[in-house]
Amino acid sequence: MTVLSQRTLIQVNRTYRQAFGLCVHPIMATGALLNRPHRPNLVFCLPSSTRTGAYGLQEALHWGEPYVFYWAPGIISWAVAMVDQYAVHGGLLSDAVISRDKPADASILGLAEQGVALAIARRYVSRLPVWPAARMREAAMFLQKTFYQISGWHPQLLEENRIKAAQQRQISEAIDEQKKSGHTSYPIDKERLLLSLIRAGDQNGARRVLNEMLGAMYLFSPKLVILRARAIEMMGYLTRAAIEDSPLMEPLIERNHRWMQKLIQARDFENLSHVLMQALDDFMEGIYVHGFNCYNAKVSQILDFITRHYTQPISLKQIAQVAGLSAFRISHLIKQHTGKTVLQHILQLRVQKAQQLLERTTKSCPEIAYEVGFGDQSYFIKHFKRLTGTTPARYRRTRLTSKVHPNPLPAPDLPAPVS
């Protein structure tokens, strides 16, 4: 079991306080404070404080990102989940601030309704900093980033939940758009568009169209058994079309079979959507590796080996042993049939995987470089920039700013948690 040291908490608190003038308070999964603050904090003395803290933590886990919540109207804090891999070890609550969008009187009355004397409530509210929404979001994101940098933990659960939440939001938006347009039939034309985007290697475009299709599928019939059948049918169509383009795409059948098993086991629409997105990424990787114009069985065998081992050190000698050919012959065949060298294929796959990790995880660039097979970070940056036109850090910043946050921070027009 991962142990969180007191030194880590002290360092996180110090860094956060220096940056924003606020303290953080660790809580258990139940919402109860792990340690009593040195100075009494009014919001932690409210009758509903434990339940409210647990609510904020659960939402932070669900969204995979910091979650803003209310102690009372206009009195706002945010929770950061403390997760290592898939184990939840509680959370961090920030000191409260007052929303600039709410009058102080509403906050005072809100505290009074929870049993706080008016004079105490008025004094407490007058001492809280007044912040705009952008400042709250900045502080919340800073707290999460700081905690994971200092602790060294890897929040795999949060990363997966964030991806799922973003996808569900896109699907919901697609459903709303289709309701407004009056189109409720299954979009057969979208399947053809999806396949064309896959062929073009447009991964982001393919994901967007897939989410639109999932929204249409749900609108057409929300029953899980029908949704599952549609998802399996879609994967079958994509695989069949790929094999018709090139018989050497046959290894995709085995991949498709594995994903169909996972689709069958999906317990709800959210899980089904996430599995289908993973299947699409895997399918696109298979399409890229085998190529639509490879008509040599040995080339297909070599490319399949590369796609299974590209994150590891691969030599021509290893590939030669697998294919039963000389290293010189392998180099010639791959270049002849794909127009790229073996090394170019490996680097392309590594950079594509790095792009996914930069978009979907909070791992550092050196960690990603090592995970995808680059032993040297400068070598990673060099080839990433050559193939994408930008550096890994700039790529991540661009993607983050272009995405719509699944839980806008903060949301002062929403009611406080029910106490």
N, C-alpha and C positions, 0 to 999 in steps of 0.2 A: 504493500500500500504506500502511495506517495505521501510524504510528510512535508507539510508547509512550515518552514522555520519562522520563528518570531523575528529573526533578523530580516527576512524577506519582507514581511509585513511592515516593519519599521522603515525599510528602505523605500518601499512603494509609497508609504504615507508621506515620507519626507519629500520625495520627488514630486508627488502630486500637490502637496501643500505649497512647495516653492513655485510651482507653475500656476496654480489657480487659487491659492489661499484657503483651500478647503481640506478637511481631514476625511479619511476613509475609515469605515468600521466593518470588520469581518463578521459575517453571520454564518450560522449553521444552515443546513438544508431546510430546517423547520422554520427559519426566519428569525430565530432567537440570536441575540448578540453573542459572539464568541468571547469577547472581553468587554467588560463594562468601561465606557469612556471615562477618562480622568475627570472631565467636566460634565456635569449632568446635561443632557441634551433633551429638550422638551419632547421632540417627536418620538424619541425612543421610550418615553413614559406614557404615551397614549395607550388606551385599552386595546386598540387594534394594531399596535406597532408590529408585533410578531407576525400577525396574519398579513399585514401589508408588505412587510419585508419578504415573506415567503412568496407572495404574489409577484413582486418585482423580480425575484430570483428565477421563478418558474418561467416568466415571460422572457427573461434574458436567455435562458436555456432554449426556449422554443424558437426564438428569432436568431439565435447564434450571435447576438450583438448586445451592447448595453441597452437597457430598457428604462425609460423614464416613467415614473409613477408619482402619485400624489399622496402626501400625508394629510392634506386638507386643501380646499380650493386655493390654487395659486402657490402652494408650498410644495416644491418639487425636488425630488432626488432621483438618482439613477442607480441601477444595480448592474454589477458585472459578475458573471458566473465564473467560479474558479474550477476549472476542469483540466484534468491531465489525461490525455487520450480519451477514454470513455467514462472515466470515473469522476463523479461530481463531489467536490470537497467544500461546498458552501458557496458563499459569494461575498462581494464587497459592496457596501452602501456608501454613497457620497454624502457629505453634509448637505443639508437642504439649502435651497435658494428660493427667492421670490420671483415669479414670472413677471416680466415687464408688462405683459398683456392683461394682467388681472389686478384690480384695485386691492390695496392692502386691507380695506375693511372686510372684503369677502374672506380673506385668509383669517382675520381675527375672529370673525363670526363662526367660521368653520371649526376653529380650535375650541371656541366656547361651546359649540354643539357637542364636542367630544369630552366635555367636562372640565375644560381649562378655564380658570378664572379670567375675566376680561382684562384685568390689569396685567396679569402675567402674559396673556396671549399678545396684548398690545406691545409689551416690552420685548417679547421674543421676536415678533415680526419686524419690529423697528431695527433689530440688530442683524437681520438676514440681508445678504447682498442681493441686489436687484439685477437680474440678468436677462438678456434677450435669448431667444431660442437658439441662435447660432452659437452663442457662447456655451450653452448647456451641451449641445451636441459635441462641440470641440472638446470639452472637458471629459465627457463620457467616453469618447473614443480614445482620448489620451490615457485615461485610467486603465482601460482594457489593454492597450498596447504596452503600457508601462509594466503592468502586472506580469504579462507573459514574457516580456523581455528580461525582467529581473528574476522571475521564478524559473525560467527555462522550461516551463511546462509546454506541452503540445496539445491544444484543445481540439482534438479530432472531432469530438461530438459537436462542438460549436460550429466548426467549419462545415460539417455535413448538414446541420440544421439550417445554417444560413443559406446554403445552396437550395435546400428544399423550400424555405420560406420565399426566396426570390422567385423561384419557379412557380409556386402557388400564386404569388401576386400577379405574375405575367398571365397565368391561366385565367385568373379572376377577371383581369382587364380584358382578355380576349372574349370571355363569356359576356361581359357587359357590352362590348362593342357589337357582338353578334346579336344580342337581344335588341339593341337599338336599331340595327340594320334589318331585323326581321328574318335573318337567315338562320334556320334551325336544323337544316339537313346536314348529313355527313359530307364534309368537303373532299370529294374524290380528287378534285383538281389540285388540292394542297399536297396530296401524296406525290404527284408528278413534280410539283415545285420543290418539295423536300428532296427528292432524288436528284434533281438537277443541281441543287445547292451542294449536296454531298459530292457529286461528281466534280463540281467546281472547287471543292475543298473549303467552302465557306462555312466554317463550323458555327460561328455566331449566328449567321443567317439561318442555318439549319435548326439551331436550337429555338430561335424565335418562331419559325414556322411550326415546329413540333409543339410548342406551347399553345399556339393558335389552334392546332388540330386537337390537342387535348381539351381545350375549352369547348370546341365544337362537339367533341365526343361526349363530354359531360352534359352539355345542353341537349343533345340528341337523346340521351338516356343516361341518368345518373346511377343506374343499377350497376353494381360492381361486376357482376358476371358478364354483362354486355360490354362494359368498358374493357374488361380483361380480354374478351374475345376480339374487340376492335384493335387493341394494342398488339396482340399476337398476329392478327391478320396483317397489320401494318408492317411489322418486322418481316413477315413472310413475303410480302410484296417487294420490299426493298431488297431482300436477299435474292429472290427470284429474278428481279430485274438486273441485279449486278451479275449474276451467273449467266444470264442470257447475253450480256455484253461481252463476257469473257468466261469461258468454261473453267479457266484456272482460278476463278474466284471460289471454287468449291469449298475451300477451308472455312468460308463464311458460314456454311451450313452448320458446322459443328459449333461455331461461336453462337449462332442464332439459337441453336437448341439449348445451350446453357442459359441464355437470357430468357427464353420462353419458360423454362422451369422456374425462374425467379418471378416472372410475371404471373404465373399460375399461383405462386405462393403469396403474392401481394395481398396484404390484409385490408387495405383501404385505398381510396383514390390518390391520396397524397403519396403513399408508398409506391403505388403503381406508376405514378408520374415520375418519381425519382428513379426508379429502376429503368423506365423507358429512356430517360435522359442518359443514364449510364450506358445503356445498350447502344444508343445512337452514337455516343463518343467512341465506343469500342468498334462499332460498325464502320465509322468513318476512318478510324485508324487502319482497319483491315483493307478498306477500299484504297487508301493511299499507298499502303505497303505493296499490295499486289498490282495496283495500277490497272486501268481499263484497257491497256494495250499490250499486256504481257502475254505472249502466246508460247512460252517455253516452260516446260514442267520444272526444269532445274532452276530457272529464274524464280519461279513461284516458290519453290522449296527454300531457296536462299533468302528471299524476302520475308518469308514466314518465320524463318529462324531469327532474322534481324529484328523483327517486330516483337518477338518474345524475349529477346536478350539485349535490346539496345541500351538499357540503363546500366549494363555491365560492360567491362572491358571486352571488346570483341576484336579478334585478329583475323586476317585472311586465312591464316593457318587453321584456326578453329572452324571457320566456315567451309574450308576445303575438306576437312575431315567429315563434316556432316553431309556435304553434297557429293563427296567422292570424286572431286575434280581438283585440278591444280589451282593454286592461288592466281596464277596468270590467267587461266581460262575463266575463272569466276569474275575477275575484274573486267575481262573483255565482254562476257555475256551480259553482265549487269549494265554496263555502259551502252552496249548495243541495243538492248531491249527497253531500257528505261530512260536513257539519255543522261543518267546520273551515275556517279561512282558509288561504290559501297559506302565510303566515308560520308558522302553527301547525304545518302539515305539515313545513315545513323544520326548525323548532326540535325537533319530536318526533324526526325522523330523526337530527339531530345529537346529541341527548342519548342516543338508543339506541346510536349508534355510540360515543359517549364511554363508556357503560357497558361495552361490550365491551372497549375499550382499557384501562379501569381494572381490569377483571378479568384481562385476559390479558397485559398488558405492564407494564413498570416505568417507562414514560414519565411525566414529571411532569405535573401538572395544566395548567400553561401550555402545554406541548407538545401535550397532547391537545386543549385548547381551540382552538389554532391549526389542528391537523390536521383537526378536524371542521367547521371553518368559522367559529368564533367569533373575531373579531379582538381581543376584549377579555376578559380573564379574569374580571373582575367580572360582566360580562354573562353569561358562561358559567355561573358559579356561581349567579347569580340564577335563570336558567331551569332549570338542572339541579335545584336545590332545589325550584323550583315544580312540576316535573313528577315528581320522584321522592320528594320529602319529606325529602331529606337533602342534605348537601353532597357534592361529588366525593370529598374526602379521607375523609370518614366512610363513604361508600359503599364505597370501596376497602378500608378497614380491616375493615368488617363482612364483606365477601366473603372476604377473606384468612383471617380467623379462623374462618369457617364451613366452609372447605374442609379436607379431609383431605390432609395432605402426602403426596405420592407416595413420598417416601423419608424416613421419620421420622428426625429428627436428635436424638441419634445412635442407633445400633443396637448397643449393647454386647453383646447376646446372640449376634450373628453372629460367625463366625470371621474372623480376619484374612485379608487377601489371601494366596494361596498364594505362597510365596517360592521 
